[in-house]
Amino acid sequence: MTARTIDPITLEVLWNRLLSVVNEQQVALMRTAFSTVVRETQDLACGVFDGRGRMIAQSLTGTPGHINAMATGVKHFLSVFPPETLAPGDVMITNDPWMTSGQINDMTVVSPVFKKGKVVAYFASTCHAPDIGGRLFSGEAREVFEEGLRVPIMKLFIAGEPNEPLMQIIRANVRTPDETIGDLYAQMSSNAVGAHSLLAFLDEFDMDDVEDLSDAIITRSERAMRDAIRQLPNGVYTNESWSDGFDEPILVRCTVTVRDEDIDIDFDGSSPQSKWGINVVLNYTHAYSSFAIKTTVSPDVPHNHGAFLPVHVTAPAGSILNCQEPAAVASRHIIGHFLPGVILGALQQVMPGEIIAGSADPIWISVWHGRENPGKDPFTFNLFQCGGMGARATKDGLSATGFPSGVAGVPAEVVESLAPIIQTKRELKPDSGGPGARRGGLGQYSEVIAGYDGPLAVSALVDRIDHPASGVLGGGAGAPGVYLVDDAIRPQAKAQIPLKSGARVRLDPPGGGGYGDPFTRNPDLVLRDVVFGYVTIAGAARDYGVAVDYIGRPDALVRMPTDYRIDAAATSSLRAARRG
């Protein structure tokens, strides 16, 4: 069997079987992981690679910053450990930001697969470690050396035995040794599960390796991607956006050049490298840029090495999107998550009706650290929260949904069972979705307090407090995020702050932008939003020109859909005044 002789039907069978193998790898990882970051939030990536280090397939879930950066990072492992230097049972590891996913907290674990004494494939996974030492996860560091333990590419397991000196070094440098080491064992074990299933797959189809299958998958994916790009008109398209930054706003500017069957994305003109830990390595910049093109131009093409080849990403050395060592990078997602939105804004000029409005962009992460009393161990807990997605041309935006990260929020019940903090409020925030003919997704209203009297600190990595998500084609901006202590103090975002006993911390992720003129939205949809609590009666009149009356009992504990009605005359008057 060669790449040229694999017929389409056989290829489809082999492809789907390969996907089942890598999905099994992911399930094993999530079920054996120790930390909520992996188990609940799914801040992870799993993939299978051929003998040349090219990604063939990824698992069902996975953040672009992990999976795409891992896809272009495995080559670094092969350069340090060529196949002839590896033995069965070897497992490699690194968290070098410039080689993988851009921050020290992300651990990438790679395992070779042997058949008849030869390396025939690799399984890899990247996970956000619950802690890696150094400063508490924040944007405060001035150099990468302050941000925690940096592990060069080395062996985590040697011929099936753990590298005990490395394990001891990691344990001695992190605040949560059991969870951190436990997740590494989970990554190693899930890779082994993938390898076992792959070998059974190869035996079943009488294959010695995956090279011919890999060539067939990658070649077809590249061809399909290039064919999709050819449907776009050649040209140069630009866009820019602003992040709150750390102590000053950060500009992200991109130029997208479509040239036949290739796309060039250049970030010249973006802000220079920051002195704070919000810098982005080029590998991470490439990860989210290629994600934007892949999901927009050809979402149905299988996600693998071939889909990356037509996309070329550059950023000036020393800029915020191509930082140079020893830049601090812990909070690189704060800027990196802006990239798909900026690129999509540029493509709006040539793909009208296919591009979503601005989204809440960076996932909100708050890191809680404290000690209940001297008799208990200190705890560190990572809380992930999601804002609203931008509206689409034909549908409203998704509420409280991670984009472009794809991670899940942590349920309140899980938060309170694993850390002595209490989430006293967590609900969708009315009027937070940007008004439009299609409404932006809603953000959240949430409040967290300490469940004990001991010392507590929080590091909130949040954005879009000063620069909300923008609407398109007349749609309004989403509501900005809110970060307050005791409803009065606005702390420095992206920095660790101490909290007094009983302090109430508000963490309200922002809403997504709207799509199209909100005064053209179907009044029945506005009424539905009022009934569901997505839009207030005042917001309906102000933002959509729809007058909604509440005709139920003022003291009713439960309000029914029939308690609301549209005042048609008042609505006509409001909308006529807007047209005038």
Backbone hydrogen bonds, N-H to C=O, Kabsch-Sander energy under -0.5 kcal/mol:
donor,donor_aa,acceptor,acceptor_aa,energy
5,T,2,T,-0.5
6,I,2,T,-0.9
7,D,5,T,-0.8
11,L,7,D,-2.7
12,E,8,P,-2.1
13,V,9,I,-1.9
14,L,10,T,-2.8
15,W,11,L,-2.8
16,N,12,E,-2.2
17,R,13,V,-2.0
18,L,14,L,-2.3
19,L,15,W,-2.3
20,S,16,N,-1.9
21,V,17,R,-1.6
22,V,18,L,-2.1
23,N,19,L,-2.3
24,E,20,S,-1.8
25,Q,21,V,-1.6
26,Q,22,V,-1.8
27,V,23,N,-2.5
28,A,24,E,-2.2
29,L,25,Q,-1.9
30,M,26,Q,-2.5
31,R,27,V,-2.1
32,T,28,A,-1.2
33,A,29,L,-1.4
39,R,35,S,-2.5
40,E,36,T,-1.9
41,T,36,T,-2.5
42,Q,38,V,-0.5
43,D,37,V,-2.3
44,L,42,Q,-1.9
45,A,126,T,-1.3
47,G,124,A,-2.2
48,V,57,A,-2.3
49,F,122,Y,-3.0
50,D,54,R,-2.3
51,G,120,V,-0.6
53,G,50,D,-2.1
56,I,48,V,-2.9
57,A,48,V,-1.4
59,S,46,C,-1.9
63,T,44,L,-1.5
66,H,63,T,-1.2
67,I,63,T,-2.9
68,N,64,P,-1.7
69,A,64,P,-0.8
70,M,66,H,-2.5
71,A,67,I,-2.0
72,T,68,N,-1.4
73,G,69,A,-0.6
73,G,70,M,-0.6
74,V,70,M,-1.6
76,H,73,G,-1.6
77,F,73,G,-0.7
77,F,74,V,-0.5
78,L,74,V,-1.8
79,S,75,K,-1.6
80,V,76,H,-1.4
81,F,77,F,-3.2
85,T,82,P,-2.4
86,L,83,P,-1.7
90,D,87,A,-2.2
91,V,157,F,-2.2
92,M,110,V,-3.3
93,I,154,M,-2.5
94,T,108,T,-1.6
95,N,151,V,-1.7
96,D,151,V,-0.6
99,M,96,D,-1.4
100,T,96,D,-1.5
102,G,97,P,-1.3
106,D,103,Q,-1.2
107,M,105,N,-0.7
107,M,127,C,-2.8
108,T,94,T,-2.7
108,T,106,D,-0.5
109,V,107,M,-0.5
109,V,125,S,-2.7
110,V,92,M,-2.1
111,S,123,F,-3.1
113,V,121,A,-2.8
114,F,112,P,-0.5
115,K,118,K,-2.5
118,K,115,K,-1.2
120,V,113,V,-3.1
120,V,118,K,-0.5
121,A,113,V,-1.0
122,Y,49,F,-2.2
123,F,111,S,-2.5
124,A,47,G,-2.3
125,S,109,V,-1.9
126,T,45,A,-1.9
127,C,107,M,-2.1
128,H,43,D,-1.6
129,A,105,N,-3.6
129,A,127,C,-0.7
135,R,146,E,-2.1
139,G,494,K,-2.9
144,V,326,P,-2.2
146,E,143,E,-1.5
147,E,144,V,-1.3
148,G,145,F,-0.5
149,L,132,I,-2.7
151,V,149,L,-0.6
154,M,93,I,-2.0
156,L,91,V,-2.8
156,L,154,M,-0.5
157,F,91,V,-1.6
158,I,161,E,-3.3
159,A,157,F,-0.5
160,G,89,G,-1.7
161,E,158,I,-1.8
163,N,156,L,-3.0
164,E,162,P,-1.7
167,M,163,N,-2.3
168,Q,164,E,-2.8
169,I,165,P,-2.0
170,I,166,L,-2.5
171,R,167,M,-2.6
172,A,168,Q,-2.2
173,N,169,I,-0.7
173,N,170,I,-1.3
174,V,170,I,-0.7
174,V,171,R,-0.7
180,T,176,T,-2.6
181,I,177,P,-2.6
182,G,178,D,-2.3
183,D,179,E,-2.3
184,L,180,T,-1.4
185,Y,181,I,-2.2
186,A,182,G,-2.0
187,Q,183,D,-2.5
188,M,184,L,-2.4
189,S,185,Y,-2.8
190,S,186,A,-2.6
191,N,187,Q,-2.1
192,A,188,M,-1.8
193,V,189,S,-2.2
194,G,190,S,-2.3
195,A,191,N,-2.5
196,H,192,A,-2.5
197,S,193,V,-2.1
198,L,194,G,-2.4
199,L,195,A,-2.3
200,A,196,H,-1.6
201,F,197,S,-2.1
202,L,198,L,-2.7
203,D,199,L,-2.3
204,E,200,A,-2.3
205,F,201,F,-1.7
206,D,203,D,-1.2
207,M,202,L,-2.8
210,V,120,V,-0.8
214,S,210,V,-3.2
215,D,211,E,-2.6
216,A,212,D,-2.1
217,I,213,L,-2.5
218,I,214,S,-2.9
219,T,215,D,-2.5
220,R,216,A,-1.9
221,S,217,I,-2.3
222,E,218,I,-2.6
223,R,219,T,-2.3
224,A,220,R,-2.5
225,M,221,S,-2.3
226,R,222,E,-2.5
227,D,223,R,-2.4
228,A,224,A,-1.9
229,I,225,M,-2.1
230,R,226,R,-1.9
231,Q,228,A,-1.1
232,L,229,I,-2.0
235,G,258,V,-1.7
237,Y,256,V,-3.0
239,N,254,C,-1.8
241,S,252,V,-2.2
243,S,250,I,-2.7
246,F,248,E,-0.6
250,I,243,S,-2.1
252,V,241,S,-2.9
253,R,251,L,-0.6
254,C,239,N,-2.7
255,T,266,D,-2.5
256,V,237,Y,-3.7
257,T,255,T,-0.6
257,T,264,D,-3.0
258,V,235,G,-2.6
258,V,256,V,-0.6
259,R,257,T,-0.6
259,R,262,D,-2.5
261,E,259,R,-0.7
262,D,259,R,-1.7
263,I,310,P,-2.6
264,D,257,T,-2.6
265,I,312,H,-3.1
266,D,255,T,-2.4
266,D,264,D,-0.5
267,F,314,T,-1.9
270,S,267,F,-1.8
271,S,251,L,-2.4
273,Q,318,G,-2.7
277,G,139,G,-2.2
278,I,276,W,-1.5
279,N,276,W,-0.5
279,N,328,A,-1.3
280,V,320,I,-2.3
284,Y,281,V,-0.5
285,T,281,V,-2.0
286,H,282,L,-2.8
287,A,283,N,-1.6
288,Y,284,Y,-2.0
289,S,285,T,-1.7
290,S,286,H,-2.8
291,F,287,A,-1.6
292,A,288,Y,-1.6
293,I,289,S,-1.8
294,K,290,S,-2.7
295,T,291,F,-2.5
296,T,292,A,-1.2
297,V,293,I,-2.9
298,S,293,I,-0.7
298,S,294,K,-1.3
301,V,298,S,-1.3
304,N,302,P,-0.9
305,H,55,M,-2.6
307,A,304,N,-1.0
308,F,304,N,-0.8
308,F,305,H,-0.9
309,L,305,H,-0.9
311,V,308,F,-2.0
312,H,263,I,-2.7
312,H,310,P,-0.5
314,T,265,I,-2.6
318,G,322,N,-2.4
319,S,316,P,-2.0
320,I,271,S,-2.8
322,N,319,S,-1.6
323,C,280,V,-2.2
327,A,324,Q,-1.6
331,S,277,G,-2.7
332,R,329,V,-1.8
334,I,331,S,-1.6
335,I,332,R,-0.7
336,G,332,R,-2.8
337,H,333,H,-2.4
338,F,335,I,-1.7
339,L,336,G,-1.3
342,V,338,F,-2.0
343,I,339,L,-2.5
344,L,340,P,-3.0
345,G,341,G,-1.9
346,A,342,V,-1.4
347,L,343,I,-2.1
348,Q,344,L,-1.2
349,Q,346,A,-1.2
350,V,347,L,-1.7
351,M,347,L,-1.9
354,E,351,M,-1.9
357,A,391,A,-2.7
358,G,470,S,-2.1
360,A,388,G,-2.4
364,W,385,Q,-2.3
365,I,363,I,-0.6
365,I,461,L,-1.6
366,S,383,L,-2.5
367,V,459,S,-2.5
368,W,366,S,-0.6
368,W,381,F,-3.0
369,H,457,A,-2.6
370,G,379,F,-1.8
371,R,455,P,-1.4
376,K,373,N,-2.4
379,F,370,G,-2.7
381,F,368,W,-2.7
383,L,366,S,-3.2
383,L,381,F,-0.6
384,F,382,N,-0.6
385,Q,364,W,-2.7
388,G,510,P,-2.0
389,M,398,L,-3.0
391,A,513,G,-2.6
392,R,395,K,-2.7
397,G,439,R,-3.0
400,A,442,L,-2.4
401,T,387,G,-1.7
402,G,407,V,-0.6
408,A,41,T,-2.4
410,V,384,F,-1.5
415,V,411,P,-2.2
416,E,412,A,-2.5
417,S,413,E,-1.1
418,L,414,V,-1.3
418,L,415,V,-0.7
419,A,415,V,-1.4
421,I,419,A,-1.9
422,I,449,I,-3.1
424,T,422,I,-1.1
424,T,447,E,-1.0
425,K,447,E,-1.3
427,E,445,Y,-2.3
429,K,443,G,-2.0
431,D,534,Y,-2.7
432,S,429,K,-1.6
434,G,512,G,-3.6
437,A,515,Y,-0.7
438,R,515,Y,-2.1
440,G,434,G,-2.7
441,G,389,M,-3.1
444,Q,509,P,-1.1
445,Y,427,E,-3.3
446,S,444,Q,-0.5
447,E,425,K,-2.1
448,V,505,V,-2.5
449,I,422,I,-2.5
450,A,503,A,-0.6
451,G,420,P,-2.9
456,L,499,L,-0.6
457,A,369,H,-2.4
458,V,497,I,-2.3
459,S,367,V,-2.2
460,A,458,V,-0.5
460,A,495,A,-0.8
461,L,365,I,-3.6
461,L,459,S,-0.7
462,V,460,A,-1.1
469,A,511,G,-0.6
472,V,514,G,-2.1
475,G,472,V,-1.7
476,G,435,P,-3.6
478,G,469,A,-2.3
479,A,432,S,-2.8
481,G,464,R,-2.7
482,V,508,D,-1.8
484,L,506,R,-1.5
485,V,489,I,-2.7
486,D,504,R,-3.6
488,A,485,V,-1.6
489,I,485,V,-2.4
490,R,488,A,-0.5
493,A,491,P,-0.6
494,K,460,A,-3.5
495,A,492,Q,-1.0
497,I,458,V,-2.5
499,L,456,L,-2.7
503,A,500,K,-2.2
505,V,448,V,-3.0
505,V,503,A,-0.5
506,R,484,L,-3.1
506,R,504,R,-0.6
507,L,446,S,-1.8
507,L,505,V,-0.5
508,D,482,V,-3.0
511,G,479,A,-2.1
512,G,441,G,-2.7
513,G,358,G,-3.5
514,G,476,G,-3.0
515,Y,438,R,-2.6
516,G,472,V,-2.6
520,T,517,D,-1.8
521,R,518,P,-1.4
525,L,522,N,-1.1
526,V,522,N,-1.6
527,L,523,P,-2.6
528,R,524,D,-2.2
529,D,525,L,-2.2
530,V,526,V,-2.1
531,V,527,L,-2.6
532,F,528,R,-2.5
533,G,529,D,-0.8
533,G,530,V,-0.7
534,Y,529,D,-2.3
535,V,529,D,-1.3
540,A,536,T,-2.4
541,A,537,I,-1.7
542,R,538,A,-2.6
543,D,539,G,-2.9
544,Y,539,G,-0.6
544,Y,540,A,-1.3
545,G,541,A,-0.8
546,V,540,A,-2.0
547,A,545,G,-0.5
548,V,546,V,-0.7
549,D,565,R,-3.0
551,I,549,D,-0.6
551,I,563,D,-3.3
552,G,563,D,-0.8
556,A,553,R,-1.6
563,D,560,M,-2.1
564,Y,561,P,-1.4
565,R,549,D,-1.9
567,D,547,A,-2.9
568,A,566,I,-1.1
571,T,567,D,-2.4
572,S,568,A,-2.4
573,S,569,A,-2.0
574,L,570,A,-2.5
575,R,571,T,-2.5
576,A,572,S,-2.2
577,A,573,S,-2.2
578,R,574,L,-1.6
579,R,575,R,-2.2
580,G,576,A,-2.2
